[in-house]
């Protein structure tokens, strides 16, 4: 782990080569898994307030789940999550040409909202961990559905933190991303 400001960063965030490859994974990170996407309280509030904006882009089954269960769920640890369709797929998803994509992000790119999508989704496969001392940990989440992203990242030589620069800037700012790049250079020289 590397300490940057008040954050602990797994070295894998700096060393793993990664570049999303939707042609291979088909958006399975929005379908597979054992729970919905983690949400911050402010994001849950946005999802509820802006639901009419996303709803036209969503699958009918997702709309039904939201009508029945609400805009978010709470797990046994008290964490907020996106609800799931039949215990698998995110309710805020849709499918286009066999690829599962985000209806929230589609609304964003259509200029209908300034909220792109939950930060946990935008940062994936980096997972944020709330540490007991109040700091944040950044860990790389290994998952077989991202095998194509690992192959592509290795082929292109793209470190994970560079592939996710836009989302890292969104969450932590430019200065943090510059510090990540400096830490990666330091690790290369070790």
NUPATOR-479952 format. One record per residue (C-alpha): residue number from 0; residue in one letter; x, y, z. Coordinates in pm, 1 decimal. Each point is the difference from the previous one (the first is absolute). Layout:
N
REC  pos  code      east     north        up
REC  NUM     a         X         Y         Z
...
***
This chain:
190
REC  pos  code      east     north        up
REC    0     x       0.0       0.0       0.0
REC    1     x     108.2     353.5     -73.2
REC    2     x    -115.9     293.6     208.8
REC    3     x     -96.7     309.9    -198.0
REC    4     x    -142.2     283.3     208.0
REC    5     x    -276.9    -163.7     202.9
REC    6     x     -39.9    -296.6    -235.6
REC    7     x     150.8    -347.1      -7.9
REC    8     x      51.0    -127.8    -354.0
REC    9     x      65.2    -360.9     -90.4
REC   10     x     313.2     -30.0    -214.2
REC   11     x    -210.8    -193.1    -252.7
REC   12     x    -186.9     322.8     -82.5
REC   13     x     336.4     126.0    -127.9
REC   14     x     144.7    -316.5    -151.8
REC   15     x    -286.9    -199.7    -153.8
REC   16     x     -47.5      61.6    -372.0
REC   17     x    -368.1      50.9     -80.8
REC   18     x    -221.6     146.0    -273.9
REC   19     x    -373.1     -78.8     -18.1
REC   20     x     -89.1    -219.9    -294.4
REC   21     x    -379.4       7.9     -41.2
REC   22     x      25.8    -209.1    -315.6
REC   23     x     122.8    -288.6     215.4
REC   24     x    -170.8      47.1     335.6
REC   25     x    -335.5     125.7    -136.6
REC   26     x     -52.3     214.3     313.5
REC   27     x     -16.4    -294.1     237.3
REC   28     x     109.1     214.1     297.9
REC   29     x    -355.8     141.1      -9.9
REC   30     x    -150.5    -350.1      -4.2
REC   31     x     211.0    -239.1     205.9
REC   32     x      84.8      20.7     367.5
REC   33     x    -156.7     -49.8     338.1
REC   34     x    -143.1     348.7      56.4
REC   35     x     -82.1     329.6    -162.1
REC   36     x     245.9     282.0     -50.4
REC   37     x      99.0     183.8     319.6
REC   38     x    -152.7     346.9      29.4
REC   39     x      85.9     308.5     198.2
REC   40     x    -296.7     162.4     177.5
REC   41     x      12.1     300.2    -233.8
REC   42     x     -13.0    -236.2    -299.3
REC   43     x    -304.5    -182.2     138.1
REC   44     x    -171.2     337.4      35.0
REC   45     x      88.9      89.7    -360.5
REC   46     x    -131.9    -334.2    -128.0
REC   47     x    -332.2      63.3     169.7
REC   48     x     -27.3     363.3    -109.1
REC   49     x     104.9     -64.9    -359.7
REC   50     x    -168.6    -335.5     -53.4
REC   51     x    -238.9     138.5    -266.4
REC   52     x     308.4      91.1    -205.9
REC   53     x     146.1    -355.3       6.8
REC   54     x    -321.9    -199.1     -16.9
REC   55     x     -54.1      35.8    -378.9
REC   56     x     339.6    -163.4     -61.8
REC   57     x     -45.5    -290.1     243.8
REC   58     x    -121.2    -353.1     -61.9
REC   59     x    -366.2     -56.1      88.1
REC   60     x     106.1    -258.8     261.6
REC   61     x     219.5     261.1     167.9
REC   62     x    -287.7     246.1      13.1
REC   63     x    -220.1    -267.5     162.0
REC   64     x     261.9     -70.2     267.5
REC   65     x      31.5     369.5      85.3
REC   66     x    -378.1      34.5      20.6
REC   67     x      -5.0    -296.3     239.2
REC   68     x     322.2      52.0     202.9
REC   69     x     102.5     363.8     -39.9
REC   70     x     296.8     182.6    -147.3
REC   71     x     262.7    -170.1     217.1
REC   72     x      31.0    -281.9     252.0
REC   73     x     184.3     -31.4     330.0
REC   74     x     214.3    -306.5      67.6
REC   75     x      56.3    -170.9     337.0
REC   76     x     294.3     232.7      71.8
REC   77     x    -215.1     308.2     -56.7
REC   78     x     163.3      79.2    -333.8
REC   79     x    -211.0     151.1    -278.5
REC   80     x      -6.5    -197.1    -327.4
REC   81     x    -174.7      13.5    -334.3
REC   82     x    -287.3    -251.1     -14.2
REC   83     x      30.5    -305.4    -221.6
REC   84     x    -224.1    -168.2    -256.5
REC   85     x     -54.3    -361.6     110.8
REC   86     x     297.6      22.5     237.5
REC   87     x     250.0      61.1    -280.7
REC   88     x     -14.6     296.4    -236.6
REC   89     x      -1.2     364.4     108.4
REC   90     x    -344.5     161.2     -37.7
REC   91     x     160.9     303.6    -163.0
REC   92     x     128.9    -202.5    -294.1
REC   93     x    -110.5     -42.3    -358.0
REC   94     x     126.2    -208.7    -288.9
REC   95     x     128.2     119.2    -334.2
REC   96     x     130.8    -241.5    -264.9
REC   97     x      50.8    -271.5     259.8
REC   98     x     196.6     223.5     238.9
REC   99     x    -136.5     100.0     340.5
REC  100     x      42.7     372.7      61.1
REC  101     x    -106.6     262.6     255.3
REC  102     x    -328.4     188.0     -50.9
REC  103     x     121.8     275.2     233.6
REC  104     x     309.2      49.9    -214.0
REC  105     x    -212.0      -4.3    -315.2
REC  106     x    -206.6     287.2     144.0
REC  107     x     325.7     179.5      86.5
REC  108     x     134.4     -28.9    -355.7
REC  109     x    -340.0     111.3    -132.6
REC  110     x      45.3     322.7     199.1
REC  111     x    -296.6     -69.7     227.4
REC  112     x     195.5      -9.3     329.3
REC  113     x     333.5     108.9     144.9
REC  114     x      22.7    -323.2     203.6
REC  115     x     202.9    -249.5    -203.4
REC  116     x     -55.3    -313.7     211.3
REC  117     x      85.0    -120.7     351.8
REC  118     x     367.6      53.1      73.2
REC  119     x      41.6    -368.2      95.0
REC  120     x    -100.8     -90.5    -356.2
REC  121     x     216.4     268.6    -158.5
REC  122     x     303.4    -111.8     201.9
REC  123     x     -43.8    -372.5     -56.3
REC  124     x     214.1    -218.0      35.5
REC  125     x     135.7     226.9     271.4
REC  126     x    -203.7     -46.0     315.4
REC  127     x      -3.3     262.9     273.1
REC  128     x      18.3    -128.1     356.1
REC  129     x     -92.4     210.4     300.7
REC  130     x     272.5     -66.6     255.6
REC  131     x     -66.0       0.8     374.3
REC  132     x     219.6     307.1      49.3
REC  133     x    -208.7     204.1    -245.3
REC  134     x     237.7     -29.5    -292.7
REC  135     x     -85.4    -148.4    -337.6
REC  136     x     167.5    -303.4    -150.3
REC  137     x      20.9     -61.1    -374.9
REC  138     x      19.4    -366.3     -92.0
REC  139     x       6.7    -177.9    -332.5
REC  140     x    -286.2    -251.1     -26.8
REC  141     x     102.0    -305.6    -200.7
REC  142     x    -286.5    -159.2    -188.9
REC  143     x      -5.2    -250.8    -285.3
REC  144     x    -248.2     210.0    -203.0
REC  145     x     282.5     252.0     -47.4
REC  146     x     243.6    -246.8    -157.8
REC  147     x     -29.2     181.0    -333.5
REC  148     x      79.5     332.8     166.2
REC  149     x     314.6    -147.2     150.8
REC  150     x     110.7    -138.2    -338.3
REC  151     x     -73.4     329.1    -173.3
REC  152     x     171.0     202.4     272.3
REC  153     x     308.5    -219.1     -17.5
REC  154     x       9.3      24.6    -380.0
REC  155     x     -38.4     381.1       9.6
REC  156     x     218.2      44.6     309.2
REC  157     x    -270.2     199.7     181.3
REC  158     x      21.3       4.6     379.7
REC  159     x    -334.1     -26.7     181.3
REC  160     x      31.3     345.0     156.8
REC  161     x      50.4     154.3    -346.7
REC  162     x    -294.1    -189.2    -149.0
REC  163     x    -218.1     136.6     280.3
REC  164     x     146.6     349.6      14.0
REC  165     x    -329.2     173.8     -81.7
REC  166     x    -185.8    -173.9     282.5
REC  167     x     290.7      46.0     243.3
REC  168     x       6.2     373.3     -77.9
REC  169     x    -376.1      12.5      48.4
REC  170     x      29.0    -153.6     347.0
REC  171     x     336.7     125.2     128.3
REC  172     x     120.7     283.3    -227.3
REC  173     x     292.0      59.3    -237.8
REC  174     x     257.7      29.0     277.3
REC  175     x     -73.2    -349.9     125.4
REC  176     x      35.2    -141.0    -351.8
REC  177     x     333.5     175.5     -39.2
REC  178     x     110.0    -153.4     330.8
REC  179     x    -106.2    -344.7    -127.0
REC  180     x     211.5      48.0    -312.1
REC  181     x     300.1     104.5     212.1
REC  182     x     -49.1    -302.7     225.9
REC  183     x     -14.7    -227.5    -305.2
REC  184     x     328.6     145.7    -128.0
REC  185     x     153.8     -54.0     341.4
REC  186     x    -106.8    -366.2      -3.3
REC  187     x     147.2     -46.5    -350.0
REC  188     x     335.9     130.0     120.6
REC  189     x      11.0    -229.4     305.6
***
